[in-house]
């Protein structure tokens, strides 16, 4: 089923006092911290709160954050429980409470959440979706603008086709985490509203094109930005979503194609590859 999110108010968006939220996901080592640094270093639109969930502080420059007026909060390890699909557990309460508390401070213009490399974006979306559907306080305090996934342009094609499980890679959430690398990477891509491809500098043109076409096949609706080649990528990913009459749907783009939604022109020549991927990675 589509996962709708609370939309920005139709009309004058300046009347909407909810805290805009941008969530950054991506597999371990994909380049999330590099993107966060670009966002922080280019931040000029008021006060930014950064909620970090990771197993290390690698890549986070505290002095850079301070110099740009960015306040950093830490969630600890609770967000890892998202991958266990624990719908009613303390994780949802902890993340919801953290977002609501930051919103209640009323001194920030945006909240940026950097997730662990093992988190699937759809589970973060469900927190906002459930708050909207159940008329919970979070829906009146914060709105999810974008679910952004960073992918490594050098390894993305091989990762999608890999048969390795996460435990074999040494990055699982524990013995109960039976996901494969391919499953995780595909889910991180197919539910995103924005995709950022990293490490494309020096990448053979054919390799980059192949990775881009694969991204477009898995998620035809998401814009694709290049982390290394676009100087304003940091500003573009935190640009507020325009007011819309309908909530955003987080149904995978390929599923919409199956339902006869219009198919982007660029995918017409890749229909065979698309069918093969859907057969192996449907959710």
C-alpha positions in Angstrom: 0.0 0.0 0.0 1.2 3.6 -0.6 2.6 5.3 2.5 1.2 8.9 2.5 3.0 11.6 4.5 1.5 14.8 5.8 1.7 17.3 3.0 2.7 20.9 3.3 -0.3 23.2 3.6 -1.9 24.2 0.4 -1.6 27.9 -0.1 0.8 30.1 1.8 3.5 27.8 3.2 4.7 30.5 5.5 1.7 29.8 7.7 2.9 26.2 8.3 4.9 26.2 11.5 5.8 22.5 11.4 9.5 21.8 11.5 10.6 20.5 8.0 12.6 17.3 8.2 15.1 15.8 5.8 16.2 12.2 6.4 19.5 11.0 4.9 19.9 7.2 4.5 22.4 5.0 2.6 24.5 1.9 3.0 27.7 2.0 5.2 30.4 4.0 3.5 28.1 5.4 0.7 29.0 9.0 1.5 26.3 10.2 3.9 28.7 12.1 6.1 30.2 13.8 3.1 26.8 15.0 2.1 26.0 16.1 5.6 29.2 18.1 5.7 28.2 19.8 2.4 24.8 20.6 3.8 26.3 22.1 7.0 29.0 24.1 5.2 26.5 25.6 2.8 23.8 26.2 5.3 22.6 29.8 5.3 18.9 29.6 5.8 18.5 30.0 9.5 19.1 27.4 12.3 19.7 23.8 11.5 19.4 20.9 13.9 21.3 17.7 13.1 20.1 14.4 14.7 22.8 11.8 14.2 22.4 8.1 14.5 25.6 6.1 13.7 28.0 3.8 15.4 30.9 6.3 15.2 31.5 10.0 14.9 33.6 9.5 11.7 33.0 12.3 9.3 31.2 14.6 11.7 33.2 17.8 12.2 32.0 19.4 15.5 33.9 22.7 14.8 32.3 23.0 11.4 28.9 22.5 12.9 29.5 25.1 15.5 30.9 27.6 13.0 27.7 27.4 11.0 25.4 27.5 14.0 24.3 23.9 13.6 23.2 22.2 16.8 23.9 18.4 16.9 21.8 15.9 18.8 22.4 12.1 19.1 19.9 9.3 19.1 22.3 6.5 20.1 21.6 3.0 18.8 17.8 3.0 19.1 17.3 3.7 15.4 18.9 0.3 14.6 15.7 -1.3 15.9 13.9 0.0 12.8 15.3 -2.9 10.7 13.7 -5.4 13.0 10.3 -4.1 11.9 9.3 -3.5 15.5 6.2 -1.4 14.9 5.2 -0.8 18.5 8.6 -0.9 20.3 10.5 1.8 22.1 12.4 2.8 19.0 9.4 4.5 17.5 8.8 6.2 20.8 12.4 7.3 21.0 12.6 8.7 17.5 9.2 10.3 17.7 10.1 11.9 21.1 13.5 13.2 19.8 11.9 14.8 16.7 9.0 16.3 18.8 11.4 17.6 21.4 13.6 19.4 18.8 10.5 20.8 17.2 9.2 22.1 20.6 12.4 24.1 21.0 11.0 26.3 18.2 14.5 27.7 17.4 15.3 25.6 14.3 14.3 26.1 10.7 15.0 22.5 9.6 15.9 19.1 11.1 18.4 16.9 9.3 18.5 13.3 10.4 21.5 11.2 9.4 20.5 7.5 9.8 22.7 4.4 10.3 23.7 2.7 7.1 21.5 -0.3 8.0 18.2 1.7 8.1 15.5 1.4 5.4 13.9 4.8 4.7 10.4 3.3 4.6 10.4 2.7 8.3 11.3 6.3 9.0 8.4 7.4 6.7 6.0 5.1 8.6 6.7 7.1 11.8 5.4 10.2 10.2 2.7 8.4 8.3 1.3 6.8 11.4 1.3 10.1 13.3 -0.6 11.7 10.4 -3.2 8.9 10.2 -3.7 8.6 14.0 -3.8 12.4 14.6 -0.8 12.2 16.9 1.1 15.3 18.1 4.1 14.7 15.9 2.0 15.4 12.8 1.3 18.9 14.1 5.0 19.5 15.1 7.0 18.2 12.1 6.7 17.3 8.4 8.8 15.0 6.4 10.0 16.8 3.3 12.4 14.3 1.9 13.8 10.8 2.3 17.2 10.9 0.7 19.4 8.0 -0.1 23.1 8.2 -0.9 24.5 5.5 -3.1 28.2 4.8 -4.0 28.4 5.0 -7.8 31.4 2.7 -7.8 29.8 -0.2 -6.1 26.0 0.2 -6.5 25.6 -2.1 -9.5 27.6 -4.9 -7.8 25.8 -4.4 -4.5 22.4 -4.7 -6.1 23.5 -8.0 -7.8 25.4 -9.3 -4.7 24.3 -12.5 -3.0 26.1 -11.7 0.3 24.1 -11.3 3.4 24.8 -8.4 5.9 26.2 -10.8 8.5 28.8 -12.0 6.0 29.8 -8.4 5.4 30.1 -7.8 9.1 27.6 -5.0 9.2 24.4 -6.6 10.4 22.3 -5.5 13.4 22.7 -8.9 15.0 22.1 -12.6 14.6 18.4 -12.0 13.8 19.2 -9.7 10.9 18.9 -12.1 7.9 18.8 -9.4 5.2 21.0 -9.6 2.2 23.1 -6.6 1.0 21.0 -6.5 -2.2 17.7 -6.4 -0.3 18.9 -3.5 1.9 20.4 -1.4 -0.9 17.3 -1.8 -3.2 14.9 -0.9 -0.4 17.0 2.2 0.5 16.7 3.3 -3.2 13.1 2.4 -4.1 11.4 4.4 -1.3 13.6 7.6 -1.5 12.3 10.9 -2.7 15.8 12.0 -3.7 18.8 10.0 -4.7 22.4 11.2 -4.4 25.1 9.3 -6.3 28.6 9.7 -4.7 32.1 8.9 -5.8 31.5 9.5 -9.5 34.7 11.5 -10.1 36.9 9.4 -12.4 34.3 6.8 -12.8 34.1 5.5 -16.4 31.2 7.1 -18.2 29.6 3.7 -19.0 29.8 2.6 -15.4 28.1 5.8 -14.2 25.4 5.6 -16.9 24.7 2.0 -16.0 24.3 2.9 -12.3 22.1 5.8 -13.1 19.8 3.7 -15.3 19.5 1.2 -12.6 18.5 3.9 -10.1 15.9 5.2 -12.5 14.6 1.7 -13.0 14.2 1.1 -9.3 12.8 4.5 -8.5 11.6 6.4 -11.6 10.1 9.3 -9.6 13.2 10.4 -7.6 15.5 13.1 -8.8 19.2 12.0 -9.0 21.9 14.4 -7.9 25.7 13.9 -8.2 27.5 14.5 -5.0 31.0 15.2 -6.5 29.9 17.1 -9.6 27.2 19.5 -8.4 28.5 22.4 -6.3 25.0 23.3 -4.9 24.0 19.7 -4.0 23.9 20.5 -0.3 21.4 23.3 -0.8 19.3 21.3 -3.2 18.7 18.4 -0.9 17.3 20.6 1.9 15.1 22.7 -0.4 11.6 22.6 1.0 9.0 20.6 -0.8 6.4 22.7 -2.6 2.9 22.7 -1.1 0.8 19.9 -2.6 -2.9 19.0 -2.5 -2.1 15.3 -1.9 0.3 13.6 0.4 3.5 12.1 -1.1 3.1 8.4 -1.8 6.1 6.2 -0.8 5.0 3.2 -2.8 8.0 2.0 -4.8 8.2 3.6 -8.2 8.5 0.3 -10.0 5.2 -0.8 -8.4 3.5 2.2 -9.8 4.8 1.2 -13.3 3.2 -2.2 -12.8 -0.1 -0.4 -12.1 0.2 1.4 -15.5 1.5 4.7 -14.2 3.3 6.7 -17.0 6.8 5.3 -17.5 9.7 7.8 -17.9 11.0 7.9 -21.4 14.5 7.0 -20.4 13.3 3.6 -19.0 11.6 2.5 -22.2 14.9 0.9 -23.5 15.5 -0.7 -20.1 12.2 -2.5 -19.7 13.8 -6.0 -19.8 16.3 -5.1 -17.0 13.4 -3.6 -15.0 11.3 -6.8 -15.2 14.3 -8.9 -14.0 14.9 -6.6 -11.1 11.3 -6.5 -10.0 11.2 -10.3 -10.1 14.1 -10.5 -7.7 13.5 -7.5 -5.4 9.8 -6.9 -4.9 8.7 -5.9 -1.4 
